[in-house]
Amino acid sequence: MFYIKPKALFSCAFVSLLALQAGPIVAKEGMFTPDQLPEITKDLRKTGLKIKPSQLSNLTEFPMGAIISLGGCSASFVSDQGLVATNHHCSRGSVQFNSTEENNYLEDGFLAKSLEDELPAAPGSRVYVTKQVTDVTSAVLDGVKEGMSGEERFKVIEQNRKALLASCESDAGHRCQVSSFFGGAQYKLNKRLEIKDVRIVYSPADSVGRYGGDADNWLWPRHTGDFAFYRAYVSPNGEPAEFSKDNVPYKPEHSLKVSAKGIQEGDFVMVAGYPGSTSRYARLTEVKNVFDWTYPTWITLLENWISTIEQTAPEGSDARIKYEARLAGLNNFYKNLGGQVKGAKRVGLVDRRAQRENALNEWVANNDDGQGFAEAITALDALSEESAQVSRQQYWYRNVTRPSLLGAAKRLYRLSKESEKPDPERESGYQERDLTFFSEGMKSIDRRFDPAVDKAEWLMFIEGYLAQPKSQRVAAFDQMLGLTDEVDMAELSKRLDTFYSDTTLNSVDTRLALMSASATELENSSDPFIELAVALYDVDIAQENASKDRRGRYAVLEPQYMRAIINWQKAQGFTAYPDANSNLRVSYGNVMGGSPKDGLNYTAFTTLEGITEKDTGVAPFNAPKAQLKLIDEADYGSYELKSINSVPVNFMSDLDITGGNSGSATLNGKGELVGLVFDGTIESVNSDWDFDIAKTRAIHVDSRYMLWVMEKLDNAQFLIDEMDIVK
């Protein structure tokens, strides 16, 4: 949990202790909503912001009007022709989707020499432009009454949320979202322009954009050219439209200038983007469950999962190309979790959380004033324990139902059941507003599915599932697969072969056609995956309803807990900021290195020469020969940073980021693009739970390296000319 005080930011785990200590707090803690920024104007200016802080609260003006979401990654407009800058790893799925053994754009890179050469991004790709954010707390909670069951409360909130979305989306071309802040104490409606025609413009080869690969992931020093460009397209009349050769580049109201001058060590930087989620307000019960059971269990599973894919999909094969994006994601998750576990032990996370809760309880005991904080916190802890137990019990069932075609079958059958209801009563994900995404999901399976790999994954999950107590198994699943106490894995493998040989779901045309099938038609299907989906439906619905009941109970208790936190901190002169929730946030600080442990010092910048030092000629340290030649000749062009006598490749800052920030614009004090944030150090990953002011560091690709690669290596000068370059 992290809060700001004028001139300094503090982690509330030891806020009382820190208040007594002398000396400045270095790291800038907090992912602030734009409307909170006026509260911290003095510190923004002191840290180095040159533009008016009030500008950052206006989402339709510069520079925030140029900040966009890709629905999982962040990005920004960098030209008046809809050119979008984001991370290489954010666009990689689309590059992979368009790659084959004959045209392996992952290995070779992709550069469209003209608008006509730009390739459609993967199905479901979007550019979201935030247009308006409105507080809708009273509307969401309208009709919520004391004494309601959790499921009843969840239903009222969900109905209100759907009504708000329907009203917002009556304005054609917009996709809206209602998000909770501070555990449901506040709700906001985000109105976003939804651009559906997204195309790949330029993605460097993996030997640049993914240099260092998984070996360097979460580590410093880094030398990764983690940048790429999309372009947003709209209809000739300027409205969002599906892909068409008649569409034209979108003209954003604002775009960022790109700095070729860049920044120096100590300079102000800020990141504007859409961070996914943090758990800084999680109770001790949840923390213990996650770090004692959930993360260790996932780490073991991920080791087996990665090995299974690598063994079944040989490097260079079409199957490996299809699974490259998944492998990268799994490796990233694996390394992240390892860092989380080590970080929790290093900082004593459990003890820190216990101390914080004791301090909160002491304050509540003296300041409750009849608000029921103590009772709510006690009930919340009991609910957290209940949720932890359910999570452990259902963990392996959720994994064993992961196969791609089973997932498609389950979604198709659920759609058939939901289609029997009036649209407002359907579950989220199955309303008319969701069907475009649904069909695109059905289309995207083909380029990310191989039956041999999928089956190998399934067998691995089943082995883990069978090792669990009988109480954690699902009878309907066991019956459909013929699983008994004694399972012959060779026989089971043959049984699974029939699922893949007898299914028709491996055809995209079949999947799309079944979107209009009735429940009865699917119930009479002989497709093995559909038969299994139908058999599991009642189990899934029962689990979902129980989850809704818990979420409804959380909707009462978490706001009370958060009000206690907010009041507690306010009494000490601090202003709370909410956990990340995929909504627009701003974090700020300075370019700086660090010292994560005794005897280890991180510099603020890495250089071109560091690429050569690492290079082995073998992936992931296999820089293009042309690049190595440029470096050997010290051909820096106009992008040299004199203080390091080279072109800066990556730089480090003390900014507060998390997943979802990938691709976020890194801006200088004038609001100019000086880089893209793409990673954090392994010592920083634990900041999702507990911000460490001494260790947390973000890693950015420097705009000067982006421009150097474009000009000197990949002959993309025409893209540089399209952008507004500040020298």
Secondary structure, 3 states (H helix, E strand, C coil): CEEEECCEEEEHHHHHHHHHCCCCCCCCCCCECHHHHHHHHHHHHHHCCCCCHHHHHCCCCCCHHHEEECCCCEEEECCCCCEEEECHHHHHHHHHHHCCCCCCHHHHCEECCCHHHCEECCCCCCEEEEEEEEECHHHHCCCCCCCCCHHHHHHHHHHHHHHHHHHHCCCCCEEEEEEEEHHHCEEEEEEEEEECEEEEEEECCHHHHCCCHHHHCCCCCCCCCCCEEEEEEECCCCCCCCCCCCCEECCCCCCCCEECCCCCCCCEEEEEECCCCCCCCCCHHHHHHHHHHHHHHHHHHHHHHHHHHHHHCCCCCHHHHHHHHHHHHHHHHHHHHHHHHHHHHHHCHHHHHHHHHHHHHHHHHHHCCCCCHHHHHHHHHHHHHHHHHHHHHHHHHHHHCCCHHHHHHHHHHHHHHHCCCCHHHCCCCCCHHHHHHHHHHHHHCHHHCCHHHHHHHHHHHHHHHHCCCHHHCCHHHHHHHCCCCCCCHHHHHHHHHHHHHHCCCCCHHHHHHHHHCCHHHHHCCCCHHHHHHHHHHHHHHHHHHHHHHHHHHHHHHHHHHHHHHHHHHHHCCCEECCCCCCCCEEEEEEECCEEEECCEEECCEEEHHHHHHHCCCECCECCCHHHHHHHHCCCCCCCCECCCCECEEEEEECCCCCCCCCCCEEECCCCCEEEEEEEECCCCHHHHCCCCCCCCCEEEEEHHHHHHHHHHHCCCHHHHHHCCEEC
